[in-house]
Amino acid sequence: MVEMAEVLEFERPEDKLLQRLCTTLAGYLDQDRINDCIRAYEFGAAAHSGQRRKTGEAYICHPVTVAISLAEMRMDADGIMAAILHDVIEDTAVTKKELAAQFNPQVAELVDGVTKLTKIGSKSQAETQAENVRKMFLAMGKDLRVIMVKLADRLHNMQTLGAMPADKKRRICRETLDIYAPIANRLGMNSMRHKLESLSFEEMYPRRHAVLNNAVKKARGNRRKIIDTIENSIKNRLQEAGLVGDVAGREKNLYSIYKKMLHKKISLSDVFDVYAFRIFCDDVDTCYRVLGVMHNLYKPIPGRFKDYIALPKANGYQSLHAILMGPYGLPIEIQIRTHEMHRMSESGIAAHWLYKSEDDKSLKFQDRANEWLRDLLEIQKTAGDSLEFIDNLKIDLFPQEVFVFTPKGGIIKLPRGATIIDFAYAVHTDVGNACVSARIDRQLVPLQTRLENGMTIEVITAVWARPNPLWLSYVATAKARSSIRNYLKNFKQLEAINLGRRLLEKELQALHTQLDSISEQRIKELLEVTAMPSFDALLEDIGLGNKMPFLIAKRLLQDDIHANIKLDDGDHSQKSPLVIKGTEGMVINLAKCCRPIPGDSIIGFFNPGKGIVVHHHECRNSNIVRKKHTSWLEVEWSNDAVGDFPAELRIEILNQRGALAIIASTISELDSNIENVTVVDQDAHVSVDLITLTVKDRVHLAKIMRRLKELAIVIKITRVKA
């Protein structure tokens, strides 16, 4: 015994950790798999040989501690091996290929998924962090064990932050609170989330943590009697009703208390007015019966009941929550759930390994996690860069849900503050892209309407509709934001290509040929001369106004494609005009100076990078650009142009009470809408106003102007054409 004590006294910390790991693994793995884990330890120890952490211990202690955390969650052998080896690619000379050869490809993939990107050029700290998180999510999409290893790794790093410089501590804590704790919450791992939040709070704000901790301890001591009284009342009432349930007072998390005080601007005493108790039952039926008993014991506070059993949270969390008015006029929070729901709420996705059985209900957490990841991976495909992905991720990680219904009774969960557009994109991306309005409980509402629990929503779509950039200012979900940005980005490019093709074909027709008759070789030579990577890129440049279509057409048809282009001013008179509908999108824009409408005589000119701007023929600006024959083209309205187009009227009216209301009412009666009113000049008798209104075409505008002229208060009315 003395000899063994002497051996243990000099035993290295890493040996003690390995022994602890093997003991934990023996509880659920066979010896062959444990031997594989020991082999991974020996490989990792050799790779990290000579490396030490800032705490002074051998580096291998860190990955083994991470592996122990996962072993306590009953992680499989490959996951444990990946945890032991998770830093070898990043911090040693070992490669992914070597790991695959030494162990197996699955372990190598897991280690690579956790490994940070060490060489990202001259990117900023924020971009580097964003790239690493994005890489991790891509790996998570293939294997959820990646995030399990990463969360256990982050937990041990947080537990050993003491040796880090203050600025690095704050950065790591902020990253943990912004990304990793919310991910743990989203995966239902509440126990892990609370640990990460508590450690981050203590390290980021040590003085606030100490003051709050002392105050909580003091409050807990003073109020123990009240808590015992309430707990005994609950137990006695359950016993009288013949119901079985375990009752426990819930210890509030320090960080949760701090957040509540901060966001609601309340004192600690106000937070502690809510006493929290959990009641654990054997089945769901008993949960609802216990709720009825609690409502008879203490009066429920209206509007403060949530049924997360019938409608689970996005992360799978289930429980009944009620706020009751207890003794001494104190509000009490009661949470009622089954024992299984409690285990799942603490472990979340980790329950897949912890509580495996033939009837494995933990699989629902796995399914929810995979569904969430699929949505995130769809978002990351359309994100412009990693920083945009992180913005979308943060939106997704902080949901306070509302539950709304489709017309067929389907339930859709959305974050608090979501609008009709968020709902439309949640149904399907194509529905979101084509939505124009909606009905809530059969009443027409605008797209920016915020949703509330229990609403039934019917989205109205149109074939001609497309996303509006303004939508980005009031959507709340990452999917909607990402889909809108992606559509606008790709739609403008596609529109520019289509417009470029139309413009080039029009110029070629004026020169008595067609685009289809141009040989591929000639197109290839043109691309070389113009230094464009593809024909679509050239057409896009034409559509955006960066290249003149008639110059490209002339170059295509002249004998020597490399020669300078000779212009003939007479060509323009023979060309047919470009026909527009006014709803082509972002590459054909109606000028705001003269606001042309269907039926007007119009002219277009190229605005480099933006496409074609269409002016009224009588616009002063159009007269200036018309002189530059190389940058303008003839355009005309299509006979079937439909939509609402803005027009501007200058109107002189008698300055009397209610005059503007009469004008607005008359315009509304004629199926038009006022977009803006500006008072240009005003005295005691006359007011001169500029009114921007929507019209269908020139005939519609003329009808409105005639009706307004008939009003006794109208002195003069004219249309503004710049």
VENBEL-V75208 format. One record per residue. N is the residue number from 1. RES is the residue in one small letter. PSI is psi in whole degrees, 0 to 359 (* if undefined). OMEGA is omega in whole degrees, -180 to 180 (* if undefined). D_FIRST is the distance of its C-alpha to the first C-alpha in Angstrom with 1 decimal. Layout:
((N/RES/PSI/OMEGA/D_FIRST) (N/RES/PSI/OMEGA/D_FIRST))
This chain:
((1/m/321/-180/0.0) (2/v/317/-179/3.8) (3/e/317/180/5.4) (4/m/320/179/5.1) (5/a/321/180/6.2) (6/e/322/179/8.6) (7/v/313/-179/9.9) (8/l/327/-178/10.6) (9/e/326/-178/12.3) (10/f/6/-180/14.6) (11/e/140/-178/15.1) (12/r/150/179/18.9) (13/p/321/-178/20.5) (14/e/328/178/22.3) (15/d/320/178/19.2) (16/k/319/-180/18.0) (17/l/320/179/21.6) (18/l/318/179/21.8) (19/q/319/179/18.8) (20/r/320/178/20.5) (21/l/313/-178/23.8) (22/c/322/178/22.6) (23/t/317/179/21.2) (24/t/316/-179/24.6) (25/l/327/-178/26.6) (26/a/340/180/25.0) (27/g/343/-178/26.8) (28/y/352/179/30.2) (29/l/152/175/30.3) (30/d/168/-172/29.9) (31/q/324/-180/27.5) (32/d/318/180/30.4) (33/r/325/176/31.3) (34/i/320/178/27.7) (35/n/324/177/27.7) (36/d/319/179/31.0) (37/c/322/177/29.4) (38/i/321/178/26.6) (39/r/322/177/29.4) (40/a/321/178/31.3) (41/y/314/-178/28.3) (42/e/320/179/28.1) (43/f/314/-180/31.9) (44/g/318/180/32.0) (45/a/321/179/29.3) (46/a/319/-179/31.4) (47/a/321/-179/34.6) (48/h/8/-177/33.3) (49/s/130/179/31.7) (50/g/346/179/32.5) (51/q/139/178/33.7) (52/r/149/176/32.4) (53/r/169/-179/33.4) (54/k/340/178/35.1) (55/t/347/178/32.0) (56/g/343/-178/30.3) (57/e/161/178/27.8) (58/a/142/-173/28.1) (59/y/326/-175/30.9) (60/i/339/179/29.1) (61/c/324/-178/27.1) (62/h/303/-179/30.5) (63/p/328/179/31.4) (64/v/321/177/28.0) (65/t/320/176/28.2) (66/v/316/180/31.7) (67/a/323/179/30.5) (68/i/317/178/28.0) (69/s/317/-179/31.0) (70/l/326/178/32.9) (71/a/325/177/30.2) (72/e/339/174/30.2) (73/m/5/180/33.9) (74/r/38/176/33.2) (75/m/146/-179/35.0) (76/d/171/-172/35.6) (77/a/318/-180/33.9) (78/d/321/177/36.8) (79/g/320/178/36.7) (80/i/317/179/33.0) (81/m/319/179/33.6) (82/a/322/179/36.6) (83/a/317/-180/34.6) (84/i/326/-174/32.1) (85/l/9/-166/35.1) (86/h/342/-180/37.5) (87/d/1/-173/38.0) (88/v/324/179/38.1) (89/i/320/-176/41.9) (90/e/320/-170/42.7) (91/d/359/178/40.4) (92/t/182/-177/40.0) (93/a/358/-178/42.3) (94/v/139/180/41.3) (95/t/165/178/44.3) (96/k/321/-180/44.8) (97/k/318/179/46.1) (98/e/318/180/42.9) (99/l/317/-180/40.8) (100/a/321/-180/43.1) (101/a/320/-176/42.9) (102/q/324/-177/39.1) (103/f/265/174/38.4) (104/n/160/-176/41.5) (105/p/328/-179/44.6) (106/q/315/179/43.4) (107/v/317/-180/40.3) (108/a/319/179/42.6) (109/e/319/180/45.1) (110/l/315/180/42.6) (111/v/317/-180/41.3) (112/d/325/179/44.9) (113/g/327/-180/45.8) (114/v/336/-175/43.3) (115/t/133/178/44.1) (116/k/158/175/46.5) (117/l/109/-174/49.8) (118/t/337/-177/49.3) (119/k/93/180/52.8) (120/i/37/176/55.5) (121/g/220/-174/58.0) (122/s/31/-178/59.3) (123/k/156/-180/58.7) (124/s/169/179/57.8) (125/q/317/-179/54.4) (126/a/317/180/55.8) (127/e/320/179/57.1) (128/t/314/179/53.9) (129/q/315/-179/51.9) (130/a/317/179/54.5) (131/e/319/-179/54.4) (132/n/317/179/50.6) (133/v/319/180/50.8) (134/r/318/178/53.7) (135/k/318/-180/51.7) (136/m/319/-179/48.8) (137/f/326/176/51.2) (138/l/318/178/52.7) (139/a/323/178/49.3) (140/m/325/180/48.6) (141/g/331/178/51.8) (142/k/324/-175/50.4) (143/d/116/-177/46.8) (144/l/343/180/45.6) (145/r/338/178/42.0) (146/v/313/-177/43.1) (147/i/331/177/43.5) (148/m/315/178/40.2) (149/v/318/-177/38.4) (150/k/320/180/40.7) (151/l/319/177/40.1) (152/a/322/176/36.3) (153/d/314/-180/36.7) (154/r/323/180/39.1) (155/l/314/-180/36.7) (156/h/324/176/33.9) (157/n/321/178/36.5) (158/m/325/-180/37.7) (159/q/342/-177/34.3) (160/t/31/-177/34.0) (161/l/344/-172/37.6) (162/g/326/-175/36.9) (163/a/355/-176/37.1) (164/m/153/173/40.4) (165/p/154/-174/43.9) (166/a/317/-177/45.8) (167/d/323/179/48.5) (168/k/323/176/46.2) (169/k/310/-177/44.2) (170/r/319/-180/47.5) (171/r/315/-179/48.5) (172/i/319/179/45.3) (173/c/317/180/45.4) (174/r/316/178/49.1) (175/e/321/180/48.5) (176/t/315/-179/45.7) (177/l/326/-176/48.0) (178/d/326/-172/51.0) (179/i/301/-167/49.6) (180/y/317/177/46.0) (181/a/315/176/45.7) (182/p/327/177/49.1) (183/i/316/178/48.1) (184/a/319/178/45.0) (185/n/317/-179/47.5) (186/r/332/179/50.0) (187/l/8/176/47.4) (188/g/9/-177/46.5) (189/m/74/-174/43.0) (190/n/322/180/43.4) (191/s/314/178/39.7) (192/m/318/-179/39.5) (193/r/313/-179/42.9) (194/h/320/179/41.9) (195/k/314/-179/38.8) (196/l/318/-180/40.9) (197/e/316/-178/43.7) (198/s/315/-180/41.6) (199/l/319/180/39.8) (200/s/315/180/43.2) (201/f/316/-178/44.9) (202/e/322/-178/42.3) (203/e/325/-178/42.4) (204/m/318/-177/46.2) (205/y/70/-175/47.3) (206/p/321/-178/44.5) (207/r/316/178/46.9) (208/r/319/-180/48.5) (209/h/315/-177/45.2) (210/a/314/-179/44.0) (211/v/314/-178/47.4) (212/l/320/-180/47.4) (213/n/316/179/43.8) (214/n/319/-180/44.5) (215/a/321/179/47.8) (216/v/316/180/46.2) (217/k/318/-180/43.6) (218/k/314/-180/46.4) (219/a/322/-180/48.6) (220/r/318/180/45.8) (221/g/318/-178/45.4) (222/n/330/-171/49.1) (223/r/10/-178/49.8) (224/r/322/-177/46.9) (225/k/318/179/49.4) (226/i/316/-179/51.8) (227/i/317/180/49.2) (228/d/320/179/48.0) (229/t/312/-179/51.7) (230/i/317/-178/52.4) (231/e/318/179/49.3) (232/n/322/178/50.1) (233/s/317/-180/53.8) (234/i/313/-178/52.7) (235/k/315/-179/50.4) (236/n/318/-179/53.1) (237/r/322/177/55.8) (238/l/319/-180/53.8) (239/q/317/179/53.2) (240/e/324/-179/56.9) (241/a/356/180/57.8) (242/g/27/-180/55.4) (243/l/142/-180/53.4) (244/v/126/178/49.7) (245/g/138/177/48.0) (246/d/133/-178/45.0) (247/v/134/179/46.0) (248/a/135/173/44.0) (249/g/136/-177/45.2) (250/r/125/177/44.9) (251/e/120/-178/43.4) (252/k/137/178/45.8) (253/n/134/-177/44.5) (254/l/317/-179/45.2) (255/y/323/178/46.8) (256/s/319/177/49.0) (257/i/315/-179/50.1) (258/y/315/-180/50.9) (259/k/318/-179/52.9) (260/k/317/179/54.9) (261/m/320/-176/55.7) (262/l/310/-174/56.8) (263/h/322/-178/58.9) (264/k/357/179/60.5) (265/k/54/180/60.9) (266/i/165/-180/59.6) (267/s/169/-179/57.5) (268/l/323/-179/54.0) (269/s/326/179/55.6) (270/d/323/178/57.7) (271/v/318/-175/54.7) (272/f/0/173/53.0) (273/d/341/178/56.1) (274/v/108/176/54.8) (275/y/136/-172/51.9) (276/a/131/179/50.1) (277/f/145/176/48.8) (278/r/139/176/47.6) (279/i/121/-177/48.4) (280/f/125/-177/46.5) (281/c/171/-179/48.5) (282/d/332/-178/48.0) (283/d/170/-176/51.1) (284/v/319/-180/53.9) (285/d/317/179/56.5) (286/t/325/179/54.5) (287/c/312/-178/54.2) (288/y/326/177/58.0) (289/r/321/177/58.4) (290/v/321/178/55.9) (291/l/316/179/57.9) (292/g/320/179/61.0) (293/v/319/-180/59.3) (294/m/324/179/58.1) (295/h/335/176/61.7) (296/n/330/-180/63.0) (297/l/310/179/60.4) (298/y/144/-177/61.1) (299/k/131/178/64.1) (300/p/146/176/63.3) (301/i/122/-176/64.4) (302/p/139/176/67.0) (303/g/4/-177/66.0) (304/r/32/177/62.3) (305/f/135/178/61.2) (306/k/130/179/59.6) (307/d/90/178/58.9) (308/y/2/175/56.3) (309/i/310/178/55.7) (310/a/324/-179/59.2) (311/l/84/-177/59.3) (312/p/156/174/55.8) (313/k/168/-178/55.2) (314/a/331/-179/55.3) (315/n/7/177/51.5) (316/g/357/-179/51.5) (317/y/133/179/50.5) (318/q/135/178/51.8) (319/s/158/170/52.2) (320/l/129/179/55.1) (321/h/131/176/55.6) (322/a/141/173/57.9) (323/i/122/-177/58.7) (324/l/154/177/59.8) (325/m/106/-174/61.4) (326/g/194/178/59.0) (327/p/158/180/59.5) (328/y/17/180/60.6) (329/g/25/-178/62.3) (330/l/132/176/59.1) (331/p/141/180/58.7) (332/i/134/173/55.7) (333/e/126/178/54.2) (334/i/130/174/53.2) (335/q/124/-177/51.4) (336/i/126/-178/51.5) (337/r/166/175/49.7) (338/t/164/178/47.9) (339/h/321/-180/44.1) (340/e/318/178/44.5) (341/m/322/180/46.8) (342/h/316/178/44.1) (343/r/316/-180/41.4) (344/m/322/-178/43.9) (345/s/331/179/45.0) (346/e/324/-171/41.5) (347/s/332/178/40.6) (348/g/232/-177/44.0) (349/i/334/179/44.0) (350/a/340/179/40.2) (351/a/338/177/40.8) (352/h/325/178/42.1) (353/w/326/-174/38.5) (354/l/317/-170/36.8) (355/y/45/-180/39.0) (356/k/135/176/40.3) (357/s/176/180/42.1) (358/e/320/177/45.2) (359/d/75/-169/47.3) (360/d/92/-180/45.9) (361/k/347/178/47.8) (362/s/344/179/45.7) (363/l/334/179/48.0) (364/k/327/176/50.7) (365/f/320/178/48.6) (366/q/316/-180/48.4) (367/d/317/179/52.2) (368/r/318/180/52.9) (369/a/317/-180/50.8) (370/n/322/178/52.5) (371/e/316/178/55.9) (372/w/316/-179/55.2) (373/l/322/178/54.1) (374/r/317/178/57.2) (375/d/317/-179/59.4) (376/l/321/180/57.5) (377/l/326/175/57.9) (378/e/321/179/61.6) (379/i/317/-176/61.9) (380/q/334/178/60.2) (381/k/328/-176/62.6) (382/t/354/-180/65.5) (383/a/137/-179/64.0) (384/g/318/179/65.8) (385/d/179/-175/62.7) (386/s/328/179/59.0) (387/l/322/177/59.9) (388/e/321/178/62.2) (389/f/318/179/59.5) (390/i/319/177/57.2) (391/d/314/179/60.0) (392/n/321/180/60.5) (393/l/317/-179/56.7) (394/k/323/176/56.6) (395/i/318/-176/59.5) (396/d/333/-174/57.8) (397/l/349/-177/54.4) (398/f/59/-177/55.9) (399/p/134/165/57.9) (400/q/106/-162/59.1) (401/e/151/162/60.7) (402/v/149/-179/64.2) (403/f/122/180/65.0) (404/v/166/-173/68.5) (405/f/146/170/70.4) (406/t/165/179/72.4) (407/p/335/-180/75.8) (408/k/4/176/74.3) (409/g/2/177/71.6) (410/g/147/-179/68.7) (411/i/132/176/66.2) (412/i/129/179/65.4) (413/k/132/179/62.7) (414/l/156/178/63.6) (415/p/154/177/62.3) (416/r/134/-178/64.1) (417/g/358/179/67.2) (418/a/152/-178/67.9) (419/t/181/177/71.6) (420/i/320/-177/73.8) (421/i/318/176/73.1) (422/d/317/179/69.3) (423/f/314/-178/70.0) (424/a/316/179/72.4) (425/y/331/177/69.8) (426/a/327/177/67.2) (427/v/307/178/69.6) (428/h/146/-179/70.3) (429/t/320/-179/70.9) (430/d/326/177/74.4) (431/v/317/178/75.2) (432/g/317/-178/74.0) (433/n/333/-174/76.1) (434/a/8/-175/79.2) (435/c/144/179/79.0) (436/v/331/176/82.0) (437/s/189/-179/81.5) (438/a/165/172/80.0) (439/r/129/172/80.7) (440/i/119/-176/78.3) (441/d/43/175/79.2) (442/r/7/178/82.5) (443/q/130/179/83.4) (444/l/135/180/83.9) (445/v/155/177/81.6) (446/p/163/-175/81.1) (447/l/332/-177/78.1) (448/q/5/180/76.4) (449/t/129/178/76.1) (450/r/143/-174/72.6) (451/l/148/176/71.0) (452/e/159/180/69.9) (453/n/138/173/68.0) (454/g/355/180/70.0) (455/m/145/171/72.8) (456/t/123/-170/74.4) (457/i/131/174/75.3) (458/e/117/-178/77.8) (459/v/134/177/77.9) (460/i/126/-178/81.4) (461/t/164/176/81.5) (462/a/146/-178/84.4) (463/v/324/-175/84.9) (464/w/350/-173/86.0) (465/a/155/176/83.2) (466/r/160/-179/80.5) (467/p/147/179/77.7) (468/n/134/178/78.9) (469/p/332/179/77.0) (470/l/336/180/77.4) (471/w/329/-177/75.1) (472/l/338/-177/72.1) (473/s/345/-180/72.7) (474/y/16/171/72.1) (475/v/153/-175/69.7) (476/a/344/-177/66.1) (477/t/149/179/64.2) (478/a/323/-179/62.8) (479/k/314/-180/64.5) (480/a/313/-179/67.9) (481/r/313/-178/67.7) (482/s/318/-179/66.5) (483/s/318/-180/69.1) (484/i/312/-180/71.9) (485/r/316/-179/71.0) (486/n/317/-180/70.7) (487/y/313/-178/74.0) (488/l/319/-179/75.9) (489/k/311/-178/74.6) (490/n/327/-178/75.5) (491/f/318/179/78.6) (492/k/319/179/80.2) (493/q/314/-179/79.6) (494/l/318/178/81.0) (495/e/317/-179/84.0) (496/a/320/179/84.7) (497/i/314/-179/84.7) (498/n/318/178/87.1) (499/l/318/178/89.4) (500/g/320/179/89.4) (501/r/316/179/90.4) (502/r/317/-179/93.2) (503/l/318/-179/94.5) (504/l/318/179/94.5) (505/e/321/179/96.2) (506/k/318/180/98.9) (507/e/321/180/99.6) (508/l/323/177/99.9) (509/q/322/177/102.2) (510/a/335/178/104.4) (511/l/19/173/104.5) (512/h/40/173/105.5) (513/t/178/-180/102.3) (514/q/155/-179/99.0) (515/l/323/-178/95.3) (516/d/337/-178/94.8) (517/s/352/178/97.4) (518/i/130/-177/95.5) (519/s/156/178/93.8) (520/e/324/180/90.0) (521/q/319/180/90.8) (522/r/320/177/92.8) (523/i/318/-180/90.0) (524/k/318/178/87.6) (525/e/320/179/90.0) (526/l/318/180/90.3) (527/l/324/178/86.5) (528/e/316/-179/86.4) (529/v/318/-177/89.3) (530/t/355/180/87.7) (531/a/41/178/84.1) (532/m/141/-177/82.8) (533/p/333/-179/79.7) (534/s/166/180/81.3) (535/f/324/176/84.5) (536/d/321/179/82.8) (537/a/323/178/81.7) (538/l/316/179/85.3) (539/l/321/178/86.6) (540/e/318/179/84.0) (541/d/322/177/85.3) (542/i/313/-179/88.9) (543/g/328/180/87.9) (544/l/359/177/86.3) (545/g/10/180/89.4) (546/n/339/176/87.9) (547/k/141/-178/90.4) (548/m/126/-175/94.0) (549/p/322/-178/94.7) (550/f/333/175/98.2) (551/l/319/178/97.1) (552/i/319/180/94.5) (553/a/316/-180/97.2) (554/k/320/-180/99.7) (555/r/321/180/97.2) (556/l/325/-172/96.5) (557/l/345/-179/100.2) (558/q/156/-174/101.5) (559/d/309/180/102.0) (560/d/107/-175/99.7) (561/i/339/-179/96.5) (562/h/347/-176/95.6) (563/a/160/176/99.0) (564/n/149/-177/99.6) (565/i/132/176/100.6) (566/k/127/-177/104.2) (567/l/144/175/104.8) (568/d/110/-174/107.9) (569/d/338/-178/108.4) (570/g/347/-176/110.5) (571/d/324/-171/107.6) (572/h/327/-177/106.4) (573/s/338/-176/109.6) (574/q/355/-174/109.2) (575/k/145/172/105.7) (576/s/143/-177/104.8) (577/p/158/175/102.7) (578/l/127/-178/99.0) (579/v/128/-179/98.9) (580/i/157/176/96.2) (581/k/347/-179/95.1) (582/g/356/180/93.4) (583/t/23/-177/90.1) (584/e/335/178/88.9) (585/g/215/-167/85.9) (586/m/350/-178/84.5) (587/v/354/170/86.6) (588/i/112/-174/90.0) (589/n/137/176/90.3) (590/l/125/-176/93.3) (591/a/137/-180/94.3) (592/k/345/-178/93.8) (593/c/324/-176/96.9) (594/c/348/176/99.4) (595/r/69/179/97.4) (596/p/146/179/99.2) (597/i/160/180/99.5) (598/p/134/-177/100.8) (599/g/339/178/104.5) (600/d/153/169/104.5) (601/s/125/-171/105.7) (602/i/163/177/102.5) (603/i/147/180/101.3) (604/g/148/172/97.8) (605/f/155/-175/96.4) (606/f/132/174/93.1) (607/n/103/-173/90.4) (608/p/129/178/88.0) (609/g/345/-176/84.5) (610/k/341/179/85.6) (611/g/223/-176/88.3) (612/i/131/174/91.8) (613/v/126/-176/93.1) (614/v/127/180/96.1) (615/h/158/169/98.9) (616/h/144/-179/102.2) (617/h/330/-177/105.2) (618/e/3/180/106.6) (619/c/135/179/103.5) (620/r/323/-180/104.0) (621/n/323/-180/100.7) (622/s/327/177/101.8) (623/n/326/180/105.0) (624/i/313/-175/103.1) (625/v/339/-179/100.8) (626/r/332/180/103.6) (627/k/334/179/105.2) (628/k/85/-170/102.1) (629/h/343/-179/103.0) (630/t/355/-176/99.8) (631/s/11/178/97.5) (632/w/163/178/99.2) (633/l/154/178/100.2) (634/e/133/175/102.4) (635/v/158/176/100.6) (636/e/157/-179/102.0) (637/w/143/173/100.7) (638/s/150/179/100.1) (639/n/336/-178/102.4) (640/d/29/177/99.4) (641/a/125/180/97.4) (642/v/155/179/95.6) (643/g/181/176/93.4) (644/d/123/-176/93.7) (645/f/138/-180/94.8) (646/p/139/174/95.0) (647/a/155/-176/98.4) (648/e/131/179/99.5) (649/l/140/171/102.6) (650/r/119/-172/104.3) (651/i/130/176/106.0) (652/e/121/-178/108.3) (653/i/158/176/108.4) (654/l/132/-177/110.0) (655/n/83/180/107.5) (656/q/161/-176/107.6) (657/r/131/176/105.0) (658/g/3/-177/103.5) (659/a/314/-178/105.0) (660/l/326/179/101.7) (661/a/323/178/100.7) (662/i/316/179/104.0) (663/i/311/-178/103.2) (664/a/318/-180/99.7) (665/s/318/180/100.9) (666/t/316/180/103.6) (667/i/318/-180/101.2) (668/s/320/180/98.8) (669/e/331/-177/101.6) (670/l/26/174/102.4) (671/d/43/177/98.8) (672/s/161/-178/97.6) (673/n/135/178/94.7) (674/i/125/179/94.8) (675/e/327/-177/91.9) (676/n/146/175/92.9) (677/v/128/177/95.7) (678/t/127/177/96.5) (679/v/114/-177/99.2) (680/v/316/-177/101.1) (681/d/148/-178/103.9) (682/q/137/171/105.0) (683/d/195/-175/107.8) (684/a/338/-173/109.4) (685/h/321/-172/111.3) (686/v/143/174/109.5) (687/s/130/177/105.9) (688/v/117/-175/105.1) (689/d/149/170/101.9) (690/l/121/-178/100.1) (691/i/123/174/98.7) (692/t/122/-178/96.3) (693/l/164/180/96.5) (694/t/138/179/95.6) (695/v/162/179/98.4) (696/k/320/-178/98.7) (697/d/188/-177/101.4) (698/r/324/180/104.6) (699/v/316/179/106.6) (700/h/317/180/104.1) (701/l/317/-180/104.1) (702/a/322/179/108.0) (703/k/318/179/108.0) (704/i/315/-179/105.8) (705/m/321/179/107.9) (706/r/316/-179/111.1) (707/r/320/180/109.7) (708/l/323/179/108.5) (709/k/333/-179/112.0) (710/e/343/-179/113.6) (711/l/139/-178/111.7) (712/a/333/-176/113.8) (713/i/345/-177/111.1) (714/v/123/179/110.7) (715/i/313/-177/113.0) (716/k/144/178/111.8) (717/i/132/178/109.1) (718/t/154/175/108.2) (719/r/138/179/105.4) (720/v/124/178/103.4) (721/k/42/-179/103.3) (722/a/*/*/101.8))
